[in-house]
Amino acid sequence: MRAVEPSDAERLWRWHNDPEIMQWMHAPYPTSRDEVDKQIAERRPNNFESVTLIIEAPGGEPVGLIALTGAAAESRAATLDIYMGEKTSWGQGFATDAVRAVCRYGFHTMNLHRVALAVAPDNAAARRVYEKVGFVVEGRRREVYFRNGKWCDEWLMSLLQGELR
C-alpha cells in the first residue's frame, strides 16, 4: 500500500464512476475528473486523524483504496473505509490483506483500541472480509439508504485491539 498520488486521479475517477464498484457506497454519484483532481490536490497529508492509501497488487498495480478516518486520541478509535476498484482483483484476497494490514497499523502504530465500520448486509463479499479479519456485528441501523429499488439496512461492525485474526 502507498499514499494517494496525483497520478492516481484517472483511475480513481474511473472507479468512482462505475456503478458496480460504487453500489454499496453512501454517495454513489458520478464525479468529474476535475473534481477528483481537486480532491487529490486539496487533500491534507496523511496524519493521525486520517490515513488514506492505495491498495496495490504485487507488481504495483493499484486495485483499491483503504482509509482509517476520524481517529481520535481520546477514544483511541477510528473508522475503516475500503473499496476495491479493479474488478479483476475481486476475490483474490487483496481486500482481506489490506484490511488486516491497516488494522495492524492502527493498533500497533497509532495505538488505537477500536476500529469500526458500516456495511450493507447484502454486501456479502465485504462482510466475509471483515469477519475473516475478526470484525463482529455490534448493531444495525435500519433503512439507511435506497439501493436496487429497496431501502437497505446497515450493519455496524467493530474490531478491538487484540481481536485481529
OpenMM code with the backbone's topology and positions (N, CA, C; nanometers):
from openmm import Vec3, app, unit

residues = "MET ARG ALA VAL GLU PRO SER ASP ALA GLU ARG LEU TRP ARG TRP HIS ASN ASP PRO GLU ILE MET GLN TRP MET HIS ALA PRO TYR PRO THR SER ARG ASP GLU VAL ASP LYS GLN ILE ALA GLU ARG ARG PRO ASN ASN PHE GLU SER VAL THR LEU ILE ILE GLU ALA PRO GLY GLY GLU PRO VAL GLY LEU ILE ALA LEU THR GLY ALA ALA ALA GLU SER ARG ALA ALA THR LEU ASP ILE TYR MET GLY GLU LYS THR SER TRP GLY GLN GLY PHE ALA THR ASP ALA VAL ARG ALA VAL CYS ARG TYR GLY PHE HIS THR MET ASN LEU HIS ARG VAL ALA LEU ALA VAL ALA PRO ASP ASN ALA ALA ALA ARG ARG VAL TYR GLU LYS VAL GLY PHE VAL VAL GLU GLY ARG ARG ARG GLU VAL TYR PHE ARG ASN GLY LYS TRP CYS ASP GLU TRP LEU MET SER LEU LEU GLN GLY GLU LEU ARG".split()
positions = [
    Vec3(0.0843, -0.1173, 0.0000),
    Vec3(0.0000, 0.0000, 0.0000),
    Vec3(0.0888, 0.1235, 0.0000),
    Vec3(0.0306, 0.2336, -0.0488),
    Vec3(0.1054, 0.3580, -0.0567),
    Vec3(0.0086, 0.4760, -0.0523),
    Vec3(0.0642, 0.5938, -0.0318),
    Vec3(-0.0172, 0.7160, -0.0301),
    Vec3(-0.0765, 0.7428, -0.1685),
    Vec3(-0.1855, 0.8162, -0.1702),
    Vec3(-0.2505, 0.8573, -0.2954),
    Vec3(-0.1630, 0.9622, -0.3623),
    Vec3(-0.1430, 0.9471, -0.4931),
    Vec3(-0.0612, 1.0390, -0.5724),
    Vec3(-0.1478, 1.1054, -0.6798),
    Vec3(-0.1094, 1.2223, -0.7296),
    Vec3(-0.1844, 1.2853, -0.8387),
    Vec3(-0.2011, 1.1940, -0.9599),
    Vec3(-0.1055, 1.1062, -0.9837),
    Vec3(-0.1146, 1.0144, -1.0976),
    Vec3(-0.2270, 0.9119, -1.0817),
    Vec3(-0.2866, 0.9021, -0.9615),
    Vec3(-0.3979, 0.8098, -0.9382),
    Vec3(-0.5323, 0.8681, -0.9823),
    Vec3(-0.5353, 0.9953, -1.0202),
    Vec3(-0.6623, 1.0629, -1.0491),
    Vec3(-0.7451, 0.9927, -1.1571),
    Vec3(-0.6831, 0.9553, -1.2651),
    Vec3(-0.7577, 0.8911, -1.3747),
    Vec3(-0.8240, 0.7620, -1.3273),
    Vec3(-0.7499, 0.6811, -1.2570),
    Vec3(-0.8013, 0.5537, -1.2067),
    Vec3(-0.9131, 0.5770, -1.1043),
    Vec3(-0.8914, 0.6682, -1.0093),
    Vec3(-0.9946, 0.6979, -0.9087),
    Vec3(-1.1211, 0.7509, -0.9748),
    Vec3(-1.1043, 0.8370, -1.0740),
    Vec3(-1.2192, 0.8897, -1.1482),
    Vec3(-1.2983, 0.7742, -1.2134),
    Vec3(-1.2260, 0.6819, -1.2745),
    Vec3(-1.2914, 0.5674, -1.3389),
    Vec3(-1.3643, 0.4817, -1.2361),
    Vec3(-1.3004, 0.4540, -1.1231),
    Vec3(-1.3639, 0.3738, -1.0182),
    Vec3(-1.4888, 0.4427, -0.9641),
    Vec3(-1.4800, 0.5735, -0.9384),
    Vec3(-1.5916, 0.6484, -0.8798),
    Vec3(-1.7114, 0.6578, -0.9727),
    Vec3(-1.6906, 0.6338, -1.1002),
    Vec3(-1.7993, 0.6444, -1.1960),
    Vec3(-1.8473, 0.5091, -1.2472),
    Vec3(-1.8067, 0.4027, -1.1814),
    Vec3(-1.8523, 0.2680, -1.2171),
    Vec3(-1.9621, 0.2269, -1.1183),
    Vec3(-2.0865, 0.2151, -1.1650),
    Vec3(-2.1980, 0.1839, -1.0740),
    Vec3(-2.1802, 0.0523, -0.9977),
    Vec3(-2.1170, -0.0461, -1.0587),
    Vec3(-2.0981, -0.1741, -0.9899),
    Vec3(-1.9998, -0.1598, -0.8732),
    Vec3(-1.8956, -0.0833, -0.8939),
    Vec3(-1.7967, -0.0614, -0.7877),
    Vec3(-1.8569, 0.0216, -0.6750),
    Vec3(-1.9366, 0.1210, -0.7099),
    Vec3(-1.9881, 0.2157, -0.6111),
    Vec3(-2.1243, 0.1769, -0.5523),
    Vec3(-2.1782, 0.0619, -0.5891),
    Vec3(-2.3147, 0.0286, -0.5485),
    Vec3(-2.3387, 0.0282, -0.3989),
    Vec3(-2.2389, 0.0002, -0.3179),
    Vec3(-2.2594, -0.0059, -0.1726),
    Vec3(-2.2101, 0.1192, -0.1011),
    Vec3(-2.1637, 0.2177, -0.1757),
    Vec3(-2.1161, 0.3408, -0.1141),
    Vec3(-2.2362, 0.4309, -0.0832),
    Vec3(-2.2230, 0.5133, 0.0191),
    Vec3(-2.3332, 0.6021, 0.0582),
    Vec3(-2.3626, 0.7085, -0.0459),
    Vec3(-2.2640, 0.7533, -0.1174),
    Vec3(-2.2850, 0.8589, -0.2160),
    Vec3(-2.2326, 0.8127, -0.3520),
    Vec3(-2.3096, 0.7280, -0.4204),
    Vec3(-2.2614, 0.6718, -0.5479),
    Vec3(-2.2855, 0.7646, -0.6668),
    Vec3(-2.2634, 0.8934, -0.6473),
    Vec3(-2.2908, 0.9896, -0.7535),
    Vec3(-2.1716, 1.0046, -0.8461),
    Vec3(-2.1977, 1.0291, -0.9742),
    Vec3(-2.0871, 1.0494, -1.0682),
    Vec3(-1.9992, 1.1664, -1.0244),
    Vec3(-1.8699, 1.1525, -1.0529),
    Vec3(-1.7707, 1.2533, -1.0166),
    Vec3(-1.6952, 1.2923, -1.1433),
    Vec3(-1.6734, 1.4229, -1.1620),
    Vec3(-1.5970, 1.4663, -1.2793),
    Vec3(-1.4484, 1.4457, -1.2537),
    Vec3(-1.3738, 1.4388, -1.3590),
    Vec3(-1.2281, 1.4248, -1.3478),
    Vec3(-1.1697, 1.5460, -1.2768),
    Vec3(-1.2228, 1.6665, -1.3074),
    Vec3(-1.1755, 1.7883, -1.2407),
    Vec3(-1.1984, 1.7804, -1.0899),
    Vec3(-1.3120, 1.7253, -1.0473),
    Vec3(-1.3404, 1.7115, -0.9042),
    Vec3(-1.2398, 1.6178, -0.8376),
    Vec3(-1.2081, 1.5072, -0.9044),
    Vec3(-1.1111, 1.4125, -0.8486),
    Vec3(-0.9734, 1.4782, -0.8391),
    Vec3(-0.9326, 1.5502, -0.9439),
    Vec3(-0.8042, 1.6212, -0.9407),
    Vec3(-0.8003, 1.7198, -0.8238),
    Vec3(-0.9092, 1.7937, -0.8062),
    Vec3(-0.9167, 1.8933, -0.6988),
    Vec3(-0.9116, 1.8261, -0.5615),
    Vec3(-0.9832, 1.7149, -0.5447),
    Vec3(-0.9823, 1.6434, -0.4163),
    Vec3(-0.8416, 1.5952, -0.3816),
    Vec3(-0.7718, 1.5430, -0.4802),
    Vec3(-0.6351, 1.4951, -0.4555),
    Vec3(-0.5437, 1.6126, -0.4219),
    Vec3(-0.5556, 1.7215, -0.4971),
    Vec3(-0.4694, 1.8382, -0.4743),
    Vec3(-0.4941, 1.9017, -0.3375),
    Vec3(-0.6183, 1.9000, -0.2919),
    Vec3(-0.6541, 1.9660, -0.1661),
    Vec3(-0.6493, 1.8731, -0.0447),
    Vec3(-0.6198, 1.7457, -0.0678),
    Vec3(-0.6115, 1.6501, 0.0437),
    Vec3(-0.5040, 1.6911, 0.1415),
    Vec3(-0.5382, 1.6814, 0.2675),
    Vec3(-0.4353, 1.7012, 0.3699),
    Vec3(-0.3450, 1.5790, 0.3680),
    Vec3(-0.2200, 1.5964, 0.4024),
    Vec3(-0.1309, 1.4800, 0.4085),
    Vec3(-0.1836, 1.3780, 0.5107),
    Vec3(-0.1502, 1.2525, 0.4908),
    Vec3(-0.1874, 1.1512, 0.5886),
    Vec3(-0.1368, 1.1933, 0.7250),
    Vec3(-0.2215, 1.1732, 0.8255),
    Vec3(-0.1870, 1.2098, 0.9619),
    Vec3(-0.2655, 1.1196, 1.0571),
    Vec3(-0.2561, 1.1438, 1.1850),
    Vec3(-0.3232, 1.0583, 1.2831),
    Vec3(-0.4736, 1.0534, 1.2602),
    Vec3(-0.5337, 1.1650, 1.2250),
    Vec3(-0.6796, 1.1703, 1.2096),
    Vec3(-0.7295, 1.0992, 1.0846),
    Vec3(-0.6481, 1.0932, 0.9805),
    Vec3(-0.6949, 1.0364, 0.8541),
    Vec3(-0.5776, 0.9838, 0.7715),
    Vec3(-0.5817, 0.8542, 0.7439),
    Vec3(-0.4800, 0.7889, 0.6616),
    Vec3(-0.5516, 0.7226, 0.5443),
    Vec3(-0.5186, 0.7643, 0.4215),
    Vec3(-0.5792, 0.7065, 0.3017),
    Vec3(-0.4678, 0.6490, 0.2152),
    Vec3(-0.4876, 0.5239, 0.1733),
    Vec3(-0.3836, 0.4527, 0.0984),
    Vec3(-0.4406, 0.3850, -0.0246),
    Vec3(-0.3593, 0.3774, -0.1267),
    Vec3(-0.3909, 0.2983, -0.2463),
    Vec3(-0.3469, 0.1552, -0.2175),
    Vec3(-0.4354, 0.0600, -0.2468),
    Vec3(-0.4029, -0.0824, -0.2342),
    Vec3(-0.3414, -0.1258, -0.3667),
    Vec3(-0.2253, -0.1877, -0.3599),
    Vec3(-0.1583, -0.2331, -0.4807),
    Vec3(-0.1496, -0.3853, -0.4837),
    Vec3(-0.1640, -0.4406, -0.6036),
    Vec3(-0.1391, -0.5824, -0.6254),
    Vec3(0.0127, -0.6017, -0.6338),
    Vec3(0.0605, -0.7254, -0.6176),
    Vec3(0.2039, -0.7481, -0.6394),
    Vec3(0.2403, -0.6975, -0.7792),
    Vec3(0.3456, -0.6238, -0.7886),
    Vec3(0.3823, -0.5632, -0.9165),
    Vec3(0.3451, -0.4161, -0.9226),
    Vec3(0.2698, -0.3667, -0.8232),
    Vec3(0.2423, -0.2241, -0.8146),
    Vec3(0.1150, -0.1740, -0.8786),
    Vec3(0.0325, -0.2612, -0.9355),
    Vec3(-0.0930, -0.2180, -0.9985),
    Vec3(-0.1928, -0.1742, -0.8916),
    Vec3(-0.2409, -0.0476, -0.8946),
    Vec3(-0.3433, -0.0047, -0.7988),
    Vec3(-0.4737, -0.0814, -0.8214),
    Vec3(-0.5293, -0.1349, -0.7126),
    Vec3(-0.6526, -0.2136, -0.7242),
    Vec3(-0.7636, -0.1656, -0.6315),
    Vec3(-0.7333, -0.0738, -0.5389),
    Vec3(-0.8365, -0.0275, -0.4474),
    Vec3(-0.7872, 0.0857, -0.3600),
    Vec3(-0.8751, 0.1261, -0.2685),
    Vec3(-0.8471, 0.2364, -0.1775),
    Vec3(-0.8933, 0.1966, -0.0384),
    Vec3(-0.8141, 0.2306, 0.0631),
    Vec3(-0.8492, 0.1987, 0.2018),
    Vec3(-0.8125, 0.3186, 0.2890),
    Vec3(-0.8918, 0.3417, 0.3929),
    Vec3(-0.8668, 0.4564, 0.4801),
    Vec3(-0.9069, 0.4274, 0.6235),
    Vec3(-0.8336, 0.4852, 0.7149),
    Vec3(-0.8730, 0.4967, 0.8551),
    Vec3(-0.9006, 0.6446, 0.8762),
    Vec3(-1.0232, 0.6791, 0.9139),
    Vec3(-1.0608, 0.8189, 0.9291),
    Vec3(-1.1213, 0.8446, 1.0662),
    Vec3(-1.1259, 0.9706, 1.1010),
    Vec3(-1.1886, 1.0109, 1.2257),
    Vec3(-1.1172, 0.9639, 1.3501),
    Vec3(-0.9904, 0.9326, 1.3401),
    Vec3(-0.9165, 0.8842, 1.4571),
    Vec3(-0.9095, 0.9948, 1.5622),
    Vec3(-0.9292, 0.9546, 1.6864),
    Vec3(-0.9235, 1.0499, 1.7975),
    Vec3(-0.8411, 0.9899, 1.9100),
    Vec3(-0.7462, 1.0677, 1.9597),
    Vec3(-0.6594, 1.0201, 2.0685),
    Vec3(-0.7401, 0.9893, 2.1943),
    Vec3(-0.8455, 1.0671, 2.2189),
    Vec3(-0.9248, 1.0478, 2.3405),
    Vec3(-0.9950, 0.9121, 2.3427),
    Vec3(-1.0537, 0.8747, 2.2304),
    Vec3(-1.1284, 0.7479, 2.2244),
    Vec3(-1.0436, 0.6322, 2.1736),
    Vec3(-0.9282, 0.6656, 2.1141),
    Vec3(-0.8411, 0.5652, 2.0511),
    Vec3(-0.9219, 0.4797, 1.9536),
    Vec3(-1.0060, 0.5464, 1.8740),
    Vec3(-1.0930, 0.4782, 1.7783),
    Vec3(-1.0840, 0.5463, 1.6422),
    Vec3(-1.1111, 0.4686, 1.5372),
    Vec3(-1.1146, 0.5208, 1.4011),
    Vec3(-1.2163, 0.4403, 1.3208),
    Vec3(-1.2502, 0.4930, 1.2040),
    Vec3(-1.3449, 0.4273, 1.1135),
    Vec3(-1.2700, 0.3772, 0.9906),
    Vec3(-1.3000, 0.2555, 0.9490),
    Vec3(-1.2379, 0.1947, 0.8315),
    Vec3(-1.3295, 0.2081, 0.7113),
    Vec3(-1.2731, 0.2486, 0.5984),
    Vec3(-1.3428, 0.2524, 0.4697),
    Vec3(-1.2534, 0.1834, 0.3682),
    Vec3(-1.3154, 0.1054, 0.2797),
    Vec3(-1.2385, 0.0377, 0.1753),
    Vec3(-1.3280, 0.0139, 0.0552),
    Vec3(-1.2697, 0.0183, -0.0612),
    Vec3(-1.3354, -0.0365, -0.1793),
    Vec3(-1.2296, -0.0842, -0.2768),
    Vec3(-1.2650, -0.1899, -0.3467),
    Vec3(-1.1771, -0.2465, -0.4480),
    Vec3(-1.2245, -0.1951, -0.5833),
    Vec3(-1.1396, -0.1186, -0.6498),
    Vec3(-1.1789, -0.0536, -0.7739),
    Vec3(-1.1566, -0.1369, -0.8991),
    Vec3(-1.0573, -0.2223, -0.8972),
    Vec3(-1.0311, -0.3056, -1.0150),
    Vec3(-1.1063, -0.4369, -0.9996),
    Vec3(-1.2053, -0.4571, -1.0827),
    Vec3(-1.2894, -0.5773, -1.0720),
    Vec3(-1.2096, -0.7055, -1.0918),
    Vec3(-1.1012, -0.6981, -1.1679),
    Vec3(-1.0179, -0.8174, -1.1885),
    Vec3(-0.9490, -0.8597, -1.0594),
    Vec3(-0.9457, -0.7709, -0.9596),
    Vec3(-0.8819, -0.8035, -0.8315),
    Vec3(-0.9810, -0.8619, -0.7308),
    Vec3(-1.1086, -0.8570, -0.7606),
    Vec3(-1.2099, -0.9052, -0.6671),
    Vec3(-1.1917, -1.0550, -0.6427),
    Vec3(-1.2047, -1.0953, -0.5182),
    Vec3(-1.1969, -1.2364, -0.4818),
    Vec3(-1.0559, -1.2926, -0.4751),
    Vec3(-0.9545, -1.2084, -0.4822),
    Vec3(-0.8167, -1.2568, -0.4811),
    Vec3(-0.7450, -1.2364, -0.3477),
    Vec3(-0.8168, -1.1858, -0.2471),
    Vec3(-0.7568, -1.1703, -0.1149),
    Vec3(-0.6919, -1.0355, -0.0883),
    Vec3(-0.6905, -0.9446, -0.1865),
    Vec3(-0.6279, -0.8146, -0.1657),
    Vec3(-0.6989, -0.7347, -0.0571),
    Vec3(-0.8324, -0.7376, -0.0561),
    Vec3(-0.9081, -0.6629, 0.0446),
    Vec3(-0.8790, -0.7167, 0.1845),
    Vec3(-0.8792, -0.8486, 0.1997),
    Vec3(-0.8507, -0.9085, 0.3311),
    Vec3(-0.7121, -0.8693, 0.3791),
    Vec3(-0.6126, -0.8784, 0.2913),
    Vec3(-0.4761, -0.8415, 0.3284),
    Vec3(-0.4670, -0.6938, 0.3656),
    Vec3(-0.5350, -0.6078, 0.2887),
    Vec3(-0.5297, -0.4641, 0.3151),
    Vec3(-0.5983, -0.4295, 0.4473),
    Vec3(-0.7150, -0.4878, 0.4725),
    Vec3(-0.7856, -0.4605, 0.5987),
    Vec3(-0.7005, -0.5066, 0.7166),
    Vec3(-0.6445, -0.6239, 0.7051),
    Vec3(-0.5595, -0.6771, 0.8124),
    Vec3(-0.4394, -0.5844, 0.8369),
    Vec3(-0.3740, -0.5418, 0.7293),
    Vec3(-0.2546, -0.4569, 0.7421),
    Vec3(-0.2892, -0.3193, 0.7998),
    Vec3(-0.3987, -0.2597, 0.7549),
    Vec3(-0.4364, -0.1272, 0.8050),
    Vec3(-0.4801, -0.1355, 0.9508),
    Vec3(-0.5511, -0.2405, 0.9873),
    Vec3(-0.5896, -0.2568, 1.1284),
    Vec3(-0.4656, -0.2792, 1.2150),
    Vec3(-0.3724, -0.3596, 1.1673),
    Vec3(-0.2476, -0.3809, 1.2411),
    Vec3(-0.1756, -0.2475, 1.2599),
    Vec3(-0.1692, -0.1676, 1.1555),
    Vec3(-0.1080, -0.0352, 1.1635),
    Vec3(-0.1822, 0.0505, 1.2670),
    Vec3(-0.3147, 0.0491, 1.2623),
    Vec3(-0.3936, 0.1269, 1.3569),
    Vec3(-0.3690, 0.0860, 1.5012),
    Vec3(-0.3642, -0.0430, 1.5252),
    Vec3(-0.3459, -0.0909, 1.6624),
    Vec3(-0.2014, -0.0735, 1.7110),
    Vec3(-0.1045, -0.1072, 1.6283),
    Vec3(0.0345, -0.1084, 1.6724),
    Vec3(0.1053, 0.0260, 1.6588),
    Vec3(0.0791, 0.0975, 1.5505),
    Vec3(0.1485, 0.2234, 1.5271),
    Vec3(0.0705, 0.3427, 1.5836),
    Vec3(-0.0604, 0.3438, 1.5625),
    Vec3(-0.1425, 0.4559, 1.6076),
    Vec3(-0.1936, 0.4365, 1.7507),
    Vec3(-0.1749, 0.3174, 1.8048),
    Vec3(-0.2222, 0.2832, 1.9391),
    Vec3(-0.3741, 0.2953, 1.9525),
    Vec3(-0.4465, 0.2576, 1.8469),
    Vec3(-0.5922, 0.2562, 1.8537),
    Vec3(-0.6377, 0.1390, 1.9399),
    Vec3(-0.7544, 0.1519, 1.9955),
    Vec3(-0.8176, 0.0422, 2.0695),
    Vec3(-0.9311, -0.0198, 1.9889),
    Vec3(-0.9904, 0.0594, 1.8993),
    Vec3(-1.1103, 0.0150, 1.8287),
    Vec3(-1.1104, 0.0683, 1.6859),
    Vec3(-1.1474, -0.0194, 1.5923),
    Vec3(-1.1703, 0.0188, 1.4533),
    Vec3(-1.3131, -0.0227, 1.4207),
    Vec3(-1.3910, 0.0707, 1.3675),
    Vec3(-1.5314, 0.0447, 1.3373),
    Vec3(-1.5576, 0.0656, 1.1889),
    Vec3(-1.6700, 0.0122, 1.1425),
    Vec3(-1.7113, 0.0299, 1.0040),
    Vec3(-1.8608, 0.0062, 0.9932),
    Vec3(-1.9151, 0.0419, 0.8787),
    Vec3(-2.0553, 0.0145, 0.8475),
    Vec3(-2.0584, -0.0593, 0.7141),
    Vec3(-2.1467, -0.1592, 0.7041),
    Vec3(-2.1555, -0.2392, 0.5820),
    Vec3(-2.3001, -0.2784, 0.5569),
    Vec3(-2.3373, -0.2844, 0.4303),
    Vec3(-2.4710, -0.3310, 0.3937),
    Vec3(-2.4760, -0.4823, 0.4118),
    Vec3(-2.5789, -0.5344, 0.4780),
    Vec3(-2.5895, -0.6801, 0.4945),
    Vec3(-2.5878, -0.7549, 0.3608),
    Vec3(-2.6371, -0.6911, 0.2543),
    Vec3(-2.6379, -0.7553, 0.1224),
    Vec3(-2.5010, -0.7581, 0.0554),
    Vec3(-2.4042, -0.6875, 0.1105),
    Vec3(-2.2690, -0.6853, 0.0542),
    Vec3(-2.1899, -0.8030, 0.1132),
    Vec3(-2.2221, -0.9220, 0.0643),
    Vec3(-2.1669, -1.0458, 0.1201),
    Vec3(-2.0150, -1.0532, 0.1098),
    Vec3(-1.9580, -1.0049, 0.0010),
    Vec3(-1.8121, -1.0118, -0.0158),
    Vec3(-1.7419, -0.9291, 0.0916),
    Vec3(-1.7902, -0.8087, 0.1165),
    Vec3(-1.7282, -0.7238, 0.2193),
    Vec3(-1.7462, -0.7864, 0.3571),
    Vec3(-1.8645, -0.8374, 0.3855),
    Vec3(-1.8886, -0.8990, 0.5165),
    Vec3(-1.7927, -1.0152, 0.5409),
    Vec3(-1.7692, -1.0968, 0.4390),
    Vec3(-1.6756, -1.2098, 0.4526),
    Vec3(-1.5355, -1.1603, 0.4880),
    Vec3(-1.4918, -1.0544, 0.4218),
    Vec3(-1.3591, -0.9981, 0.4507),
    Vec3(-1.3529, -0.9539, 0.5961),
    Vec3(-1.4503, -0.8769, 0.6389),
    Vec3(-1.4484, -0.8222, 0.7751),
    Vec3(-1.4536, -0.9329, 0.8798),
    Vec3(-1.5386, -1.0314, 0.8581),
    Vec3(-1.5500, -1.1415, 0.9542),
    Vec3(-1.4213, -1.2238, 0.9593),
    Vec3(-1.3576, -1.2442, 0.8439),
    Vec3(-1.2327, -1.3206, 0.8380),
    Vec3(-1.1233, -1.2527, 0.9209),
    Vec3(-1.1232, -1.1188, 0.9219),
    Vec3(-1.0226, -1.0421, 0.9942),
    Vec3(-1.0555, -1.0329, 1.1436),
    Vec3(-1.1826, -1.0565, 1.1802),
    Vec3(-1.2208, -1.0563, 1.3211),
    Vec3(-1.3274, -0.9559, 1.3599),
    Vec3(-1.3761, -0.8756, 1.2668),
    Vec3(-1.4826, -0.7800, 1.2985),
    Vec3(-1.6096, -0.8551, 1.3389),
    Vec3(-1.6826, -0.7971, 1.4332),
    Vec3(-1.8095, -0.8551, 1.4775),
    Vec3(-1.9196, -0.7509, 1.4624),
    Vec3(-2.0400, -0.8006, 1.4335),
    Vec3(-2.1569, -0.7129, 1.4228),
    Vec3(-2.1957, -0.6692, 1.5634),
    Vec3(-2.2108, -0.5387, 1.5790),
    Vec3(-2.2496, -0.4885, 1.7107),
    Vec3(-2.3809, -0.4117, 1.7070),
    Vec3(-2.4348, -0.3930, 1.5883),
    Vec3(-2.5624, -0.3226, 1.5799),
    Vec3(-2.6095, -0.3090, 1.4370),
    Vec3(-2.7261, -0.2505, 1.4237),
    Vec3(-2.7860, -0.2322, 1.2922),
    Vec3(-2.8580, -0.0983, 1.2885),
    Vec3(-2.8410, -0.0274, 1.1778),
    Vec3(-2.9192, 0.0932, 1.1524),
    Vec3(-3.0171, 0.0574, 1.0425),
    Vec3(-3.1429, 0.0825, 1.0679),
    Vec3(-3.2475, 0.0399, 0.9755),
    Vec3(-3.2685, 0.1390, 0.8611),
    Vec3(-3.2857, 0.0832, 0.7416),
    Vec3(-3.3204, 0.1568, 0.6201),
    Vec3(-3.2431, 0.2881, 0.6060),
    Vec3(-3.1132, 0.2745, 0.5940),
    Vec3(-3.0232, 0.3895, 0.5891),
    Vec3(-3.0148, 0.4509, 0.4491),
    Vec3(-3.0175, 0.3665, 0.3456),
    Vec3(-3.0103, 0.4195, 0.2102),
    Vec3(-3.0884, 0.3319, 0.1138),
    Vec3(-3.1183, 0.3887, -0.0038),
    Vec3(-3.2029, 0.3241, -0.1036),
    Vec3(-3.1155, 0.2705, -0.2164),
    Vec3(-3.1216, 0.1386, -0.2407),
    Vec3(-3.0453, 0.0751, -0.3486),
    Vec3(-3.1295, -0.0332, -0.4128),
    Vec3(-3.1142, -0.0454, -0.5427),
    Vec3(-3.1781, -0.1543, -0.6183),
    Vec3(-3.3273, -0.1661, -0.5877),
    Vec3(-3.3942, -0.0510, -0.5754),
    Vec3(-3.5382, -0.0491, -0.5561),
    Vec3(-3.5873, -0.0762, -0.4154),
    Vec3(-3.4972, -0.0765, -0.3170),
    Vec3(-3.5420, -0.1025, -0.1799),
    Vec3(-3.4542, -0.0278, -0.0803),
    Vec3(-3.5095, -0.0078, 0.0378),
    Vec3(-3.4348, 0.0530, 0.1476),
    Vec3(-3.3445, -0.0520, 0.2089),
    Vec3(-3.2214, -0.0131, 0.2359),
    Vec3(-3.1218, -0.1067, 0.2879),
    Vec3(-3.0804, -0.0687, 0.4302),
    Vec3(-3.0662, -0.1717, 0.5118),
    Vec3(-3.0109, -0.1542, 0.6458),
    Vec3(-2.8595, -0.1425, 0.6351),
    Vec3(-2.7994, -0.1115, 0.7462),
    Vec3(-2.6541, -0.1026, 0.7551),
    Vec3(-2.6130, -0.1701, 0.8854),
    Vec3(-2.5185, -0.2615, 0.8772),
    Vec3(-2.4652, -0.3244, 0.9979),
    Vec3(-2.3469, -0.2436, 1.0467),
    Vec3(-2.3375, -0.2283, 1.1766),
    Vec3(-2.2229, -0.1650, 1.2392),
    Vec3(-2.1347, -0.2766, 1.2921),
    Vec3(-2.0087, -0.2732, 1.2559),
    Vec3(-1.9150, -0.3773, 1.2966),
    Vec3(-1.7941, -0.3097, 1.3612),
    Vec3(-1.7254, -0.3839, 1.4479),
    Vec3(-1.6048, -0.3306, 1.5092),
    Vec3(-1.5040, -0.4414, 1.5362),
    Vec3(-1.3816, -0.3971, 1.5543),
    Vec3(-1.2699, -0.4839, 1.5875),
    Vec3(-1.1928, -0.4131, 1.6977),
    Vec3(-1.1694, -0.4830, 1.8063),
    Vec3(-1.0948, -0.4261, 1.9178),
    Vec3(-0.9502, -0.4744, 1.9142),
    Vec3(-0.8626, -0.3943, 1.9737),
    Vec3(-0.7215, -0.4312, 1.9828),
    Vec3(-0.7130, -0.5689, 2.0483),
    Vec3(-0.6371, -0.6584, 1.9896),
    Vec3(-0.6243, -0.7940, 2.0425),
    Vec3(-0.7164, -0.8946, 1.9747),
    Vec3(-0.8114, -0.8483, 1.8913),
    Vec3(-0.9052, -0.9396, 1.8243),
    Vec3(-0.8672, -0.9679, 1.6791),
    Vec3(-0.7677, -0.9001, 1.6278),
    Vec3(-0.7279, -0.9139, 1.4874),
    Vec3(-0.6835, -1.0563, 1.4580),
    Vec3(-0.7399, -1.1146, 1.3540),
    Vec3(-0.7012, -1.2501, 1.3111),
    Vec3(-0.6195, -1.2425, 1.1833),
] * unit.nanometer
topology = app.Topology()
chain = topology.addChain("A")
for resn in residues:
    res = topology.addResidue(resn, chain)
    for name in ("N", "CA", "C"):
        topology.addAtom(name, app.Element.getBySymbol(name[0]), res)
